[in-house]
């Protein structure tokens, strides 16, 4: 097997919001479709499981929250997943069945402390079915801060594979230069950038990252409509003035010199495919290597705190340390 080449698939779709089973079913069907076309690495959008609640206010205003909004959020919490948990076991089995690397955006429930905090997370599975790692979004954007907690440096995850090193950041944390630098410094070859941003400016972002990091960028977005929201959703009035298409997509695959390998897909659900030539990563770094010969560690230095942040420590743990 020539590991210089790998066929990849980027998914553009959305499940029925707040419907965990709908998301799992769609992950299964679209992964099988992608694998049937020869894909060995499959990427799903930001919080695909159980969906990105675009346009919903959850009854929140500055200084107050409504009871209905709390019930609404509880529904979102109930449709989220534990990592590891029942859903990750099923996703691992799917990756093993298909023999693929499977990368899924999910809403993760905190398992360690209150179980009341959610995180916007990328989950990585290997072709042997193993849960290889996860990344929690460092800073939820705007009103997302009401829904999700902040990740820490312990999940700036990069995975070794036969096709190079795979990792990435979620949506607008890709606008954080130091977060990108932390990923580049781990020798990234295939950069995963799931998003909820369908604007033209996002295309400039992923092309810049590819050119800056001299890596392939796989960006996966949802194609979401009002009809993908459940009929009994309490927040439908929040969407009254919105267009039927809530997210037009814009998923794309970009090469290590910033050129499109697969052009952006808009206004429909679908799969994007590309065969990546990993030799092009090395070739692209001939004249620019952001953490190699084009860095100046005598002038600039980044310190990354990669320790897991804990709010509670037992005295027995301190003694062992």
Residue, then its C-alpha position, 0 to 999 in steps of 0.5 A: x500500500x502506498x501511503x503517500x496517497x489517501x482518498x478523503x471525504x468531507x461530509x456536508x449535511x445536517x441531522x434532525x436537530x436534538x435527535x441523537x439517533x438521526x445524527x447517528x443514522x446519518x453518520x452511518x449512511x454517509x460514512x458507508x457511501x464515502x467508504x464505498x467510493x474508496x475514502x479512507x478518512x471521513x470528516x463530519x461537521x462541527x457538532x454534527x452529533x446532535x446538530x448546531x442550534x443555529x438561530x435559537x436563543x434558549x430564552x436568554x437575555x442579558x440578566x435573565x433566562x426563561x424557564x422555557x429556555x432552561x427546558x430547551x437547553x435540557x433537551x440539548x443536554x440530553x441529546x449530547x454524548x459522553x466521550x467515551x460512551x455508548x455512541x463512541x462505541x458505535x462510532x468506533x465499530x463503524x470505523x472498524x467495519x469500514x476500515x477508515x479514520x472517522x472524525x466527527x463533531x459532537x456535543x460532549x457532556x462533562x463526565x468528571x465533575x458536575x455533568x452539567x457542562x457541554x463541550x464542542x468537541x472533535x472526536x477521532x476514531x481509527x480503522x481498528x475502531x479505537x477512540x484515538x483522541x478528542x479536541x474541545x473547542x477552546x473558546x465558544x464564539x459569541x452566544x455559543x458561550x451560553x451552551x458550551x464550556x471552554x476546552x484546555x490545552x490538553x486536547x490540542x490533539x494531533x494523531x499519527x497515521x500512516x498518511x501523516x499527522x492529523x489534527x485541527x481546530x473548530x470554526x472560529x478558534x482557527x482565527x486564533x494565531x497562537x492556537x494554529x501555531x500550537x497545531x503546526x508545531x506538532x507537524x500537522x499534515x492534514x488539518x481538520x477544520x469543521x465549522x458552522x461558518x458559511x460566509x465567503x470570508x471562511x474560504x479565505x481562512x481555510x486557504x490561508x491556513x493551508x498556505x501558512x501551515x503547508x498542509x491539506x485543510x479539510x473543512x466540513x460544514x452543515x447544510x441545514x434548513x428549517x425543516x431539519x428542526x423538530x416540529x415540536x421545538x419550543x424555539x421555532x419562533x426564534x427562526x420566524x424571520x430566517x430564510x429556509x436555508x439556515x446554513x448554505x454549507x461551503x465545505x471544501x478541501x484545500x491543498x498545501x499551497x492554498x489551492x482548492x483540491x475540491x471546490x466549495x459545495x453550496x446550497x445542498x447536502x453532499x460529499x466532497x472527495x479528493x485524493x491527497x498526495x502527501x509528497x506535496x506537503x513536503x514539497x510545499x515546505x521547500x520555501x516556507x516551513x512555519x515552525x521550521x526554517x521560517x520560524x525565528x525562535x530567537x525572537x518569538x516563542x510560544x508556551x503552550x500549557x498542555x496540562x489538563x485543568x482540574x477544579x478539584x484535587x484530592x489531598x491524596x493526589x497531592x501527596x502522590x505528586 
